[in-house]
Amino acid sequence: MLEILAIGYFTKKIRAIAEEKNIKPSKWIWRLVLTWFGVEIATIVSIFVFTDADIENDIFIVVLPALILAAVSAFYTINQLEKEPQVLSKELNSDAIEI
């Protein structure tokens, strides 16, 4: 449940930054969600593969670092968005036909 709330928070933050810079937020929101779950799943699988953790007894110990690393990946995505240059409104609609 907290994971969904965290993704919702980061999504709102990305949307606000993207609108400030006149960038479409959908690309960055997808990037956030895919990296979040990718990092989380990769961390969980890696811990189970490279340690002798038992899935029934050690699930909290395995999921906690996965969630922390997923949150770090969200901060990294936001940091990358903040580094993007601002797009002028004409550049945003450059494929539109002018009459």
Secondary structure, DSSP 8 states (H G I E B T S, - for coil): -HHHHHHHHHHHHHHHHHHHTT--HHHHHHHHHHHHHHHHHHHHHHHHHHS---TTTSHHHHHHHHHHHHHHHHHHHHHHHHHS----HHHHTTTS---
